[in-house]
Amino acid sequence: MNEFSGIATATLQSWLSDAQTAMQQLAIGKKTVSIGTSDGKRISFTPSELPELRKYILRLQTAISIATGATTGQPYSVATWTR
């Protein structure tokens, strides 16, 4: 169970869109951006907090992948060797 359990996929996608827009605004020089959170509050990010915003985006993307049954897109490898 994660922090987004039980939240509709459409809501998660909306939050993801908001967070990605906020990240873009920071990237082009906006000093502060605000987004809504899963508990109905608003949080603000500054350029120095961009890593935290990226982590939030990754958590949303993971939750959407789980909710839709899609893969995360992260590659994996299997070690093989011969004797």
N, CA, C and O atoms as a GROMACS GRO file, in nm:
protein
  332
    1MET      N    1   0.084  -0.116   0.000
    1MET     CA    2   0.000   0.000   0.000
    1MET      C    3   0.090   0.124   0.000
    1MET      O    4   0.189   0.130   0.073
    2ASN      N    5   0.055   0.223  -0.083
    2ASN     CA    6   0.134   0.345  -0.086
    2ASN      C    7   0.047   0.466  -0.056
    2ASN      O    8  -0.073   0.454  -0.032
    3GLU      N    9   0.108   0.582  -0.057
    3GLU     CA   10   0.037   0.704  -0.020
    3GLU      C   11  -0.077   0.739  -0.114
    3GLU      O   12  -0.162   0.820  -0.079
    4PHE      N   13  -0.079   0.680  -0.235
    4PHE     CA   14  -0.183   0.710  -0.333
    4PHE      C   15  -0.285   0.598  -0.349
    4PHE      O   16  -0.367   0.602  -0.442
    5SER      N   17  -0.283   0.500  -0.262
    5SER     CA   18  -0.378   0.390  -0.270
    5SER      C   19  -0.521   0.440  -0.257
    5SER      O   20  -0.551   0.523  -0.171
    6GLY      N   21  -0.608   0.391  -0.343
    6GLY     CA   22  -0.749   0.426  -0.337
    6GLY      C   23  -0.786   0.555  -0.407
    6GLY      O   24  -0.902   0.594  -0.407
    7ILE      N   25  -0.688   0.621  -0.468
    7ILE     CA   26  -0.715   0.746  -0.539
    7ILE      C   27  -0.736   0.714  -0.686
    7ILE      O   28  -0.659   0.637  -0.745
    8ALA      N   29  -0.838   0.771  -0.746
    8ALA     CA   30  -0.871   0.743  -0.886
    8ALA      C   31  -0.755   0.778  -0.978
    8ALA      O   32  -0.683   0.876  -0.957
    9THR      N   33  -0.738   0.695  -1.080
    9THR     CA   34  -0.630   0.716  -1.176
    9THR      C   35  -0.640   0.853  -1.244
    9THR      O   36  -0.538   0.918  -1.267
   10ALA      N   37  -0.761   0.897  -1.275
   10ALA     CA   38  -0.778   1.028  -1.338
   10ALA      C   39  -0.728   1.140  -1.246
   10ALA      O   40  -0.670   1.238  -1.294
   11THR      N   41  -0.749   1.125  -1.117
   11THR     CA   42  -0.700   1.224  -1.020
   11THR      C   43  -0.548   1.223  -1.016
   11THR      O   44  -0.484   1.328  -1.016
   12LEU      N   45  -0.490   1.103  -1.014
   12LEU     CA   46  -0.344   1.091  -1.014
   12LEU      C   47  -0.284   1.155  -1.139
   12LEU      O   48  -0.183   1.225  -1.132
   13GLN      N   49  -0.347   1.132  -1.253
   13GLN     CA   50  -0.297   1.188  -1.378
   13GLN      C   51  -0.308   1.340  -1.378
   13GLN      O   52  -0.221   1.409  -1.432
   14SER      N   53  -0.412   1.393  -1.318
   14SER     CA   54  -0.428   1.537  -1.306
   14SER      C   55  -0.317   1.596  -1.218
   14SER      O   56  -0.258   1.698  -1.253
   15TRP      N   57  -0.291   1.532  -1.106
   15TRP     CA   58  -0.183   1.578  -1.017
   15TRP      C   59  -0.049   1.570  -1.087
   15TRP      O   60   0.034   1.660  -1.073
   16LEU      N   61  -0.027   1.463  -1.162
   16LEU     CA   62   0.098   1.448  -1.236
   16LEU      C   63   0.115   1.562  -1.336
   16LEU      O   64   0.223   1.620  -1.349
   17SER      N   65   0.009   1.593  -1.407
   17SER     CA   66   0.014   1.703  -1.503
   17SER      C   67   0.048   1.835  -1.434
   17SER      O   68   0.130   1.912  -1.484
   18ASP      N   69  -0.014   1.860  -1.320
   18ASP     CA   70   0.014   1.982  -1.243
   18ASP      C   71   0.160   1.987  -1.199
   18ASP      O   72   0.225   2.091  -1.209
   19ALA      N   73   0.211   1.874  -1.150
   19ALA     CA   74   0.349   1.869  -1.102
   19ALA      C   75   0.448   1.887  -1.218
   19ALA      O   76   0.550   1.955  -1.203
   20GLN      N   77   0.419   1.828  -1.333
   20GLN     CA   78   0.507   1.844  -1.448
   20GLN      C   79   0.506   1.988  -1.498
   20GLN      O   80   0.609   2.040  -1.539
   21THR      N   81   0.390   2.051  -1.496
   21THR     CA   82   0.380   2.192  -1.534
   21THR      C   83   0.462   2.278  -1.437
   21THR      O   84   0.532   2.369  -1.480
   22ALA      N   85   0.452   2.248  -1.308
   22ALA     CA   86   0.529   2.322  -1.208
   22ALA      C   87   0.678   2.305  -1.231
   22ALA      O   88   0.754   2.401  -1.219
   23MET      N   89   0.721   2.184  -1.264
   23MET     CA   90   0.862   2.160  -1.290
   23MET      C   91   0.909   2.241  -1.411
   23MET      O   92   1.018   2.297  -1.409
   24GLN      N   93   0.827   2.247  -1.514
   24GLN     CA   94   0.861   2.326  -1.633
   24GLN      C   95   0.871   2.474  -1.598
   24GLN      O   96   0.962   2.543  -1.645
   25GLN      N   97   0.780   2.523  -1.517
   25GLN     CA   98   0.783   2.664  -1.478
   25GLN      C   99   0.910   2.698  -1.400
   25GLN      O  100   0.969   2.804  -1.419
   26LEU      N  101   0.952   2.606  -1.313
   26LEU     CA  102   1.078   2.628  -1.240
   26LEU      C  103   1.196   2.626  -1.337
   26LEU      O  104   1.290   2.705  -1.323
   27ALA      N  105   1.190   2.536  -1.434
   27ALA     CA  106   1.300   2.523  -1.530
   27ALA      C  107   1.318   2.648  -1.615
   27ALA      O  108   1.429   2.678  -1.659
   28ILE      N  109   1.209   2.721  -1.640
   28ILE     CA  110   1.221   2.840  -1.723
   28ILE      C  111   1.236   2.968  -1.640
   28ILE      O  112   1.228   3.078  -1.695
   29GLY      N  113   1.258   2.953  -1.510
   29GLY     CA  114   1.295   3.068  -1.429
   29GLY      C  115   1.194   3.121  -1.330
   29GLY      O  116   1.223   3.219  -1.261
   30LYS      N  117   1.077   3.060  -1.320
   30LYS     CA  118   0.981   3.108  -1.220
   30LYS      C  119   1.039   3.081  -1.081
   30LYS      O  120   1.100   2.976  -1.058
   31LYS      N  121   1.022   3.174  -0.992
   31LYS     CA  122   1.085   3.166  -0.860
   31LYS      C  123   1.017   3.067  -0.766
   31LYS      O  124   1.085   2.999  -0.689
   32THR      N  125   0.884   3.059  -0.770
   32THR     CA  126   0.809   2.970  -0.682
   32THR      C  127   0.686   2.919  -0.757
   32THR      O  128   0.621   2.994  -0.830
   33VAL      N  129   0.656   2.790  -0.738
   33VAL     CA  130   0.534   2.732  -0.794
   33VAL      C  131   0.460   2.659  -0.683
   33VAL      O  132   0.522   2.611  -0.588
   34SER      N  133   0.328   2.651  -0.695
   34SER     CA  134   0.245   2.581  -0.597
   34SER      C  135   0.162   2.476  -0.668
   34SER      O  136   0.113   2.497  -0.779
   35ILE      N  137   0.146   2.361  -0.601
   35ILE     CA  138   0.061   2.254  -0.654
   35ILE      C  139  -0.023   2.199  -0.541
   35ILE      O  140   0.012   2.212  -0.424
   36GLY      N  141  -0.136   2.136  -0.576
   36GLY     CA  142  -0.220   2.069  -0.478
   36GLY      C  143  -0.162   1.933  -0.445
   36GLY      O  144  -0.099   1.870  -0.529
   37THR      N  145  -0.184   1.888  -0.323
   37THR     CA  146  -0.136   1.758  -0.280
   37THR      C  147  -0.252   1.662  -0.260
   37THR      O  148  -0.369   1.700  -0.269
   38SER      N  149  -0.220   1.539  -0.233
   38SER     CA  150  -0.322   1.435  -0.219
   38SER      C  151  -0.413   1.458  -0.099
   38SER      O  152  -0.524   1.405  -0.095
   39ASP      N  153  -0.368   1.536  -0.002
   39ASP     CA  154  -0.452   1.562   0.115
   39ASP      C  155  -0.527   1.695   0.106
   39ASP      O  156  -0.582   1.743   0.205
   40GLY      N  157  -0.529   1.755  -0.014
   40GLY     CA  158  -0.605   1.877  -0.036
   40GLY      C  159  -0.533   2.006  -0.002
   40GLY      O  160  -0.590   2.114  -0.016
   41LYS      N  161  -0.410   1.996   0.043
   41LYS     CA  162  -0.332   2.114   0.075
   41LYS      C  163  -0.254   2.160  -0.048
   41LYS      O  164  -0.246   2.088  -0.147
   42ARG      N  165  -0.198   2.278  -0.041
   42ARG     CA  166  -0.112   2.330  -0.147
   42ARG      C  167   0.030   2.339  -0.092
   42ARG      O  168   0.052   2.384   0.020
   43ILE      N  169   0.125   2.296  -0.173
   43ILE     CA  170   0.265   2.309  -0.134
   43ILE      C  171   0.337   2.388  -0.242
   43ILE      O  172   0.300   2.386  -0.359
   44SER      N  173   0.441   2.457  -0.199
   44SER     CA  174   0.518   2.540  -0.290
   44SER      C  175   0.658   2.482  -0.308
   44SER      O  176   0.714   2.422  -0.216
   45PHE      N  177   0.713   2.501  -0.426
   45PHE     CA  178   0.849   2.458  -0.456
   45PHE      C  179   0.926   2.576  -0.513
   45PHE      O  180   0.871   2.658  -0.586
   46THR      N  181   1.053   2.584  -0.478
   46THR     CA  182   1.144   2.682  -0.535
   46THR      C  183   1.246   2.606  -0.619
   46THR      O  184   1.252   2.483  -0.610
   47PRO      N  185   1.326   2.674  -0.700
   47PRO     CA  186   1.426   2.602  -0.780
   47PRO      C  187   1.517   2.511  -0.699
   47PRO      O  188   1.559   2.406  -0.748
   48SER      N  189   1.549   2.548  -0.577
   48SER     CA  190   1.636   2.464  -0.494
   48SER      C  191   1.566   2.335  -0.450
   48SER      O  192   1.632   2.240  -0.408
   49GLU      N  193   1.434   2.331  -0.460
   49GLU     CA  194   1.358   2.213  -0.420
   49GLU      C  195   1.317   2.126  -0.539
   49GLU      O  196   1.232   2.038  -0.527
   50LEU      N  197   1.378   2.152  -0.653
   50LEU     CA  198   1.346   2.075  -0.773
   50LEU      C  199   1.365   1.924  -0.755
   50LEU      O  200   1.284   1.848  -0.807
   51PRO      N  201   1.469   1.878  -0.684
   51PRO     CA  202   1.482   1.733  -0.662
   51PRO      C  203   1.361   1.671  -0.589
   51PRO      O  204   1.320   1.560  -0.622
   52GLU      N  205   1.304   1.743  -0.492
   52GLU     CA  206   1.187   1.692  -0.421
   52GLU      C  207   1.066   1.685  -0.514
   52GLU      O  208   0.986   1.592  -0.506
   53LEU      N  209   1.053   1.784  -0.601
   53LEU     CA  210   0.944   1.783  -0.698
   53LEU      C  211   0.959   1.666  -0.794
   53LEU      O  212   0.860   1.601  -0.829
   54ARG      N  213   1.081   1.640  -0.837
   54ARG     CA  214   1.105   1.524  -0.926
   54ARG      C  215   1.068   1.393  -0.856
   54ARG      O  216   1.012   1.304  -0.919
   55LYS      N  217   1.100   1.381  -0.728
   55LYS     CA  218   1.066   1.260  -0.652
   55LYS      C  219   0.914   1.244  -0.643
   55LYS      O  220   0.861   1.133  -0.656
   56TYR      N  221   0.844   1.354  -0.621
   56TYR     CA  222   0.698   1.351  -0.616
   56TYR      C  223   0.641   1.304  -0.750
   56TYR      O  224   0.549   1.223  -0.755
   57ILE      N  225   0.697   1.356  -0.859
   57ILE     CA  226   0.653   1.316  -0.994
   57ILE      C  227   0.677   1.167  -1.014
   57ILE      O  228   0.590   1.098  -1.067
   58LEU      N  229   0.793   1.117  -0.973
   58LEU     CA  230   0.823   0.975  -0.988
   58LEU      C  231   0.726   0.890  -0.907
   58LEU      O  232   0.682   0.784  -0.954
   59ARG      N  233   0.691   0.934  -0.785
   59ARG     CA  234   0.593   0.858  -0.703
   59ARG      C  235   0.457   0.856  -0.771
   59ARG      O  236   0.388   0.753  -0.769
   60LEU      N  237   0.417   0.967  -0.830
   60LEU     CA  238   0.289   0.971  -0.902
   60LEU      C  239   0.293   0.878  -1.023
   60LEU      O  240   0.198   0.804  -1.047
   61GLN      N  241   0.401   0.883  -1.100
   61GLN     CA  242   0.413   0.796  -1.217
   61GLN      C  243   0.408   0.649  -1.177
   61GLN      O  244   0.346   0.568  -1.246
   62THR      N  245   0.473   0.615  -1.068
   62THR     CA  246   0.471   0.477  -1.019
   62THR      C  247   0.330   0.436  -0.977
   62THR      O  248   0.285   0.327  -1.010
   63ALA      N  249   0.260   0.524  -0.906
   63ALA     CA  250   0.123   0.495  -0.862
   63ALA      C  251   0.030   0.475  -0.982
   63ALA      O  252  -0.055   0.387  -0.981
   64ILE      N  253   0.048   0.558  -1.086
   64ILE     CA  254  -0.035   0.543  -1.207
   64ILE      C  255  -0.003   0.412  -1.276
   64ILE      O  256  -0.094   0.343  -1.323
   65SER      N  257   0.125   0.376  -1.283
   65SER     CA  258   0.163   0.248  -1.344
   65SER      C  259   0.102   0.130  -1.271
   65SER      O  260   0.055   0.035  -1.333
   66ILE      N  261   0.103   0.137  -1.139
   66ILE     CA  262   0.044   0.029  -1.059
   66ILE      C  263  -0.106   0.023  -1.081
   66ILE      O  264  -0.162  -0.084  -1.099
   67ALA      N  265  -0.170   0.140  -1.079
   67ALA     CA  266  -0.316   0.144  -1.093
   67ALA      C  267  -0.363   0.097  -1.229
   67ALA      O  268  -0.470   0.037  -1.241
   68THR      N  269  -0.284   0.122  -1.332
   68THR     CA  270  -0.325   0.083  -1.467
   68THR      C  271  -0.267  -0.051  -1.511
   68THR      O  272  -0.301  -0.102  -1.617
   69GLY      N  273  -0.181  -0.107  -1.429
   69GLY     CA  274  -0.120  -0.235  -1.464
   69GLY      C  275  -0.010  -0.223  -1.568
   69GLY      O  276   0.034  -0.324  -1.624
   70ALA      N  277   0.036  -0.102  -1.592
   70ALA     CA  278   0.143  -0.079  -1.689
   70ALA      C  279   0.278  -0.105  -1.623
   70ALA      O  280   0.289  -0.106  -1.501
   71THR      N  281   0.377  -0.126  -1.704
   71THR     CA  282   0.511  -0.144  -1.650
   71THR      C  283   0.569  -0.007  -1.616
   71THR      O  284   0.522   0.095  -1.667
   72THR      N  285   0.669  -0.006  -1.532
   72THR     CA  286   0.732   0.119  -1.493
   72THR      C  287   0.830   0.167  -1.598
   72THR      O  288   0.876   0.282  -1.593
   73GLY      N  289   0.864   0.082  -1.694
   73GLY     CA  290   0.957   0.120  -1.797
   73GLY      C  291   1.102   0.111  -1.754
   73GLY      O  292   1.192   0.148  -1.829
   74GLN      N  293   1.124   0.062  -1.634
   74GLN     CA  294   1.261   0.050  -1.586
   74GLN      C  295   1.316  -0.087  -1.628
   74GLN      O  296   1.257  -0.191  -1.597
   75PRO      N  297   1.428  -0.085  -1.697
   75PRO     CA  298   1.484  -0.213  -1.745
   75PRO      C  299   1.537  -0.297  -1.630
   75PRO      O  300   1.571  -0.245  -1.523
   76TYR      N  301   1.543  -0.423  -1.653
   76TYR     CA  302   1.603  -0.512  -1.556
   76TYR      C  303   1.693  -0.609  -1.632
   76TYR      O  304   1.679  -0.626  -1.753
   77SER      N  305   1.782  -0.670  -1.561
   77SER     CA  306   1.871  -0.766  -1.626
   77SER      C  307   1.878  -0.893  -1.542
   77SER      O  308   1.853  -0.892  -1.422
   78VAL      N  309   1.911  -0.998  -1.608
   78VAL     CA  310   1.928  -1.126  -1.543
   78VAL      C  311   2.070  -1.172  -1.567
   78VAL      O  312   2.115  -1.182  -1.681
   79ALA      N  313   2.139  -1.200  -1.460
   79ALA     CA  314   2.278  -1.244  -1.474
   79ALA      C  315   2.282  -1.388  -1.522
   79ALA      O  316   2.211  -1.473  -1.469
   80THR      N  317   2.362  -1.414  -1.619
   80THR     CA  318   2.383  -1.551  -1.667
   80THR      C  319   2.533  -1.574  -1.680
   80THR      O  320   2.609  -1.481  -1.707
   81TRP      N  321   2.572  -1.696  -1.660
   81TRP     CA  322   2.713  -1.730  -1.676
   81TRP      C  323   2.724  -1.877  -1.708
   81TRP      O  324   2.631  -1.955  -1.685
   82THR      N  325   2.835  -1.914  -1.761
   82THR     CA  326   2.859  -2.054  -1.794
   82THR      C  327   2.978  -2.103  -1.712
   82THR      O  328   3.064  -2.026  -1.669
   83ARG      N  329   2.979  -2.232  -1.692
   83ARG     CA  330   3.089  -2.292  -1.616
   83ARG      C  331   3.181  -2.363  -1.708
   83ARG      O  332   3.280  -2.420  -1.664
   0.00000   0.00000   0.00000
